[in-house]
Amino acid sequence: MKFVTFNIRYDCGADGENNFEFRKPFILRKIREEQADIICFQEVLPHVAVWLKENLDGYYVIGCGRSEDLRDEQSAIAYRKDRMNLMKMDTYWLSGTPNVPGSRYPGQSVCPRICTEAVFEDLQTGKVFRVANAHLDNEGELARRQGFAQILDKVSADSFFGDVPVIVTGDFNMEPDWKEMEVLQEYPQFTNITENIGVTYHGFWKGNGQTSIDFMIVKGEIRCDSLVKWTDEENGLYLSDHYPVCGEFSFGS
């Protein structure tokens, strides 16, 4: 199973030669070449969600806007319709009131934060697994810590499908050695397979803020056979201001 986490960069129209309109063909070509089974996107604005649904041939795209009116950015999940059977889907807000749209933790930025969670059956193997895709806060250290713990708590406690393998992914807006990541020590059943992936946010290489903030964290009988970044670049054009991270997984310890 090929799995990707991909911050697609919100379409703000201020990225010059890397504006979303110029990246569209590049993104579609790369996805068609790779044929990933599941792609977890972040920063998907409503019109970009529509574009993904119209142009990702062979995929279904699920997600929900993070704002009070269910608009704004999504943490969307695209999955191959010929291989994956969606068994359950849930969106919740990273807050003390996760079922209240637009809710936030104290000390968080003005942006609500959500997690899109889904349970899939791999039609080739019959294996069932859980995916949680999120974009943590960019300003509040405590809000990041609380949101991260909330996700790990939920995927650990939700036993409706039994103790199935779990993949938690997304843009966490923190480095592997930041204090907030110490939350992971409280959940030894999870493994951060992207700990040494290196720079994932490059900002189109136009500043000094390159960081390693895109993650894949796994639990259960799931093995990562390979892990690469999509570093494709054509005459200064990138897929996004983040490198998508692609892992190939096998079920079994």
C-alpha positions as CSV (number, residue, x, y, z in Angstrom):
1,M,0.0,0.0,0.0
2,K,1.4,3.4,-1.0
3,F,0.5,6.2,1.3
4,V,1.2,9.9,1.0
5,T,0.9,13.0,3.2
6,F,0.7,16.1,1.1
7,N,0.3,19.7,2.3
8,I,-0.9,21.1,-1.1
9,R,-0.5,24.8,0.0
10,Y,-3.6,26.9,0.2
11,D,-4.4,28.8,-3.0
12,C,-3.6,32.3,-1.8
13,G,-2.6,33.7,-5.2
14,A,0.6,35.2,-3.8
15,D,3.1,32.5,-4.7
16,G,4.2,33.9,-8.1
17,E,5.6,31.2,-10.4
18,N,4.4,28.7,-7.8
19,N,0.8,29.8,-7.7
20,F,-1.6,26.9,-7.5
21,E,-2.9,27.4,-11.0
22,F,0.7,26.7,-12.3
23,R,1.2,23.7,-10.0
24,K,-2.0,21.9,-11.0
25,P,-0.7,20.0,-14.1
26,F,2.5,19.1,-12.2
27,I,0.5,17.8,-9.2
28,L,-1.8,15.7,-11.4
29,R,1.0,14.2,-13.4
30,K,2.9,13.2,-10.3
31,I,-0.2,11.6,-8.7
32,R,-0.9,9.7,-11.9
33,E,2.7,8.5,-12.1
34,E,2.8,7.3,-8.5
35,Q,-0.7,5.8,-8.2
36,A,-0.7,6.1,-4.4
37,D,-3.5,4.2,-2.7
38,I,-4.2,6.9,-0.1
39,I,-3.3,10.6,-0.2
40,C,-3.8,12.7,2.9
41,F,-4.0,16.4,2.0
42,Q,-3.8,19.5,4.1
43,E,-4.7,23.1,3.3
44,V,-7.4,22.1,0.9
45,L,-9.7,25.1,0.3
46,P,-13.3,24.3,-0.9
47,H,-12.6,25.1,-4.6
48,V,-9.4,23.0,-4.5
49,A,-11.5,20.1,-3.0
50,V,-13.8,20.4,-6.0
51,W,-10.8,20.4,-8.3
52,L,-9.4,17.3,-6.7
53,K,-12.7,15.5,-7.0
54,E,-13.0,16.5,-10.7
55,N,-9.5,15.6,-11.7
56,L,-8.2,12.7,-9.5
57,D,-9.4,10.0,-11.8
58,G,-9.9,6.7,-9.9
59,Y,-10.1,8.4,-6.5
60,Y,-12.8,9.4,-4.1
61,V,-12.0,12.5,-2.0
62,I,-13.5,13.0,1.5
63,G,-13.3,15.8,3.9
64,C,-15.0,18.7,5.7
65,G,-14.2,22.4,6.1
66,R,-12.8,23.4,9.5
67,S,-14.8,26.6,10.0
68,E,-18.1,27.0,11.9
69,D,-20.0,26.9,8.7
70,L,-18.0,23.8,7.5
71,R,-16.2,25.9,4.9
72,D,-12.5,26.9,4.8
73,E,-9.6,24.4,4.7
74,Q,-10.0,20.7,4.8
75,S,-7.7,17.9,5.8
76,A,-9.0,15.8,3.0
77,I,-8.3,12.1,2.2
78,A,-8.2,10.8,-1.3
79,Y,-8.4,7.0,-1.8
80,R,-8.4,4.7,-4.7
81,K,-11.9,3.5,-5.4
82,D,-10.7,0.2,-7.0
83,R,-8.7,-0.8,-3.9
84,M,-10.1,0.8,-0.8
85,N,-13.5,0.3,0.8
86,L,-14.4,3.2,3.1
87,M,-16.0,1.7,6.2
88,K,-16.2,4.8,8.4
89,M,-15.4,8.5,8.2
90,D,-15.4,11.2,11.0
91,T,-14.3,14.8,11.3
92,Y,-13.7,16.3,14.7
93,W,-12.3,19.6,15.9
94,L,-9.1,19.7,17.9
95,S,-10.6,21.3,21.0
96,G,-12.3,20.6,24.3
97,T,-15.6,20.3,22.3
98,P,-14.6,18.2,19.3
99,N,-18.1,18.0,18.0
100,V,-18.6,21.7,17.8
101,P,-17.7,23.1,14.4
102,G,-15.1,25.9,14.5
103,S,-14.2,25.2,18.2
104,R,-10.6,25.8,19.3
105,Y,-8.3,25.3,22.3
106,P,-7.4,28.4,24.4
107,G,-4.2,30.0,23.1
108,Q,-4.7,28.7,19.6
109,S,-4.4,30.8,16.5
110,V,-7.6,32.1,14.9
111,C,-7.7,29.0,12.7
112,P,-9.8,26.1,13.9
113,R,-8.0,22.8,13.5
114,I,-9.6,19.5,12.5
115,C,-8.8,15.8,12.1
116,T,-10.3,13.7,9.4
117,E,-10.4,10.1,10.4
118,A,-11.4,7.1,8.3
119,V,-11.4,3.3,8.5
120,F,-10.6,1.5,5.3
121,E,-10.6,-2.1,4.1
122,D,-7.9,-3.0,1.7
123,L,-9.8,-5.0,-1.0
124,Q,-6.6,-6.8,-2.1
125,T,-5.7,-8.1,1.3
126,G,-8.9,-7.8,3.4
127,K,-6.9,-5.9,6.0
128,V,-8.7,-3.1,7.9
129,F,-6.9,-0.1,9.2
130,R,-7.5,3.4,10.5
131,V,-6.2,6.7,9.1
132,A,-6.1,10.1,11.0
133,N,-5.1,13.1,9.0
134,A,-4.6,16.5,10.7
135,H,-3.0,20.0,10.4
136,L,-2.0,21.1,13.9
137,D,-1.9,24.7,15.0
138,N,0.9,27.0,13.7
139,E,1.0,29.4,16.8
140,G,0.0,27.7,20.0
141,E,2.5,25.3,21.5
142,L,0.0,24.1,24.1
143,A,-2.7,23.8,21.4
144,R,-0.4,21.6,19.3
145,R,0.3,19.4,22.3
146,Q,-3.3,19.1,23.2
147,G,-4.4,18.5,19.6
148,F,-1.7,15.8,19.1
149,A,-2.7,14.1,22.4
150,Q,-6.4,14.3,21.5
151,I,-5.8,12.4,18.2
152,L,-3.6,9.7,19.8
153,D,-6.2,9.3,22.5
154,K,-9.0,8.9,20.1
155,V,-7.4,6.5,17.7
156,S,-6.2,4.4,20.7
157,A,-9.6,4.3,22.4
158,D,-11.9,3.7,19.4
159,S,-12.2,0.0,19.2
160,F,-15.3,-0.3,17.1
161,F,-13.3,-2.2,14.4
162,G,-11.0,-3.9,17.0
163,D,-7.3,-3.2,17.5
164,V,-6.6,-2.5,13.8
165,P,-3.4,-0.8,12.5
166,V,-3.4,3.0,12.7
167,I,-1.6,5.6,10.5
168,V,-1.6,9.2,11.9
169,T,-0.4,11.7,9.4
170,G,-0.3,15.4,8.5
171,D,1.4,18.8,8.9
172,F,2.0,19.0,12.7
173,N,3.8,22.5,12.6
174,M,6.5,21.2,14.9
175,E,9.9,19.6,14.6
176,P,10.6,16.0,15.8
177,D,12.7,17.4,18.7
178,W,10.3,20.0,19.9
179,K,8.8,19.8,23.4
180,E,5.3,19.2,22.1
181,M,6.5,15.9,20.4
182,E,7.2,14.6,23.9
183,V,3.5,13.6,23.9
184,L,4.5,10.6,21.8
185,Q,6.5,9.2,24.7
186,E,3.2,8.7,26.5
187,Y,2.0,6.4,23.7
188,P,4.9,3.9,23.2
189,Q,2.7,1.8,20.9
190,F,3.1,4.5,18.2
191,T,6.3,4.8,16.1
192,N,7.3,8.0,14.3
193,I,8.6,6.7,11.0
194,T,9.4,10.1,9.6
195,E,11.6,11.2,12.5
196,N,14.7,11.4,10.3
197,I,13.1,12.4,7.0
198,G,14.8,15.8,7.0
199,V,13.3,19.1,5.5
200,T,9.7,18.7,4.4
201,Y,8.6,22.4,4.5
202,H,10.9,24.4,2.1
203,G,8.7,27.4,1.4
204,F,9.7,27.2,-2.3
205,W,13.3,27.8,-1.0
206,K,12.8,31.5,-0.7
207,G,13.6,32.0,3.0
208,N,15.4,30.6,6.0
209,G,12.4,28.7,7.5
210,Q,13.0,25.2,6.2
211,T,11.7,22.7,8.7
212,S,10.7,19.1,9.2
213,I,7.0,19.2,10.1
214,D,5.3,16.6,8.0
215,F,4.7,13.2,9.8
216,M,3.6,9.6,9.5
217,I,3.1,7.9,12.8
218,V,2.0,4.2,12.9
219,K,0.6,1.8,15.4
220,G,0.1,-2.0,15.2
221,E,1.1,-4.6,12.7
222,I,2.1,-2.4,9.9
223,R,5.6,-2.2,8.5
224,C,7.1,0.7,6.5
225,D,9.1,-0.8,3.6
226,S,10.2,2.5,2.1
227,L,9.9,6.2,2.7
228,V,10.7,9.0,0.3
229,K,10.0,12.6,-0.3
230,W,8.6,13.9,-3.6
231,T,11.2,16.5,-4.3
232,D,10.3,17.0,-7.9
233,E,11.1,20.5,-9.3
234,E,11.0,21.9,-12.8
235,N,12.6,25.2,-13.5
236,G,11.7,26.5,-10.0
237,L,8.2,25.0,-10.0
238,Y,7.4,22.7,-7.1
239,L,4.5,20.4,-6.2
240,S,3.9,22.6,-3.1
241,D,5.8,24.5,-0.5
242,H,6.1,21.2,1.3
243,Y,7.6,18.0,0.0
244,P,4.9,15.3,0.0
245,V,6.1,12.3,1.9
246,C,5.4,8.8,0.5
247,G,5.6,5.6,2.4
248,E,5.0,2.0,1.2
249,F,3.5,-0.2,3.9
250,S,2.9,-3.9,4.4
251,F,0.6,-5.4,7.0
252,G,2.4,-7.5,9.5
253,S,4.9,-6.9,12.3
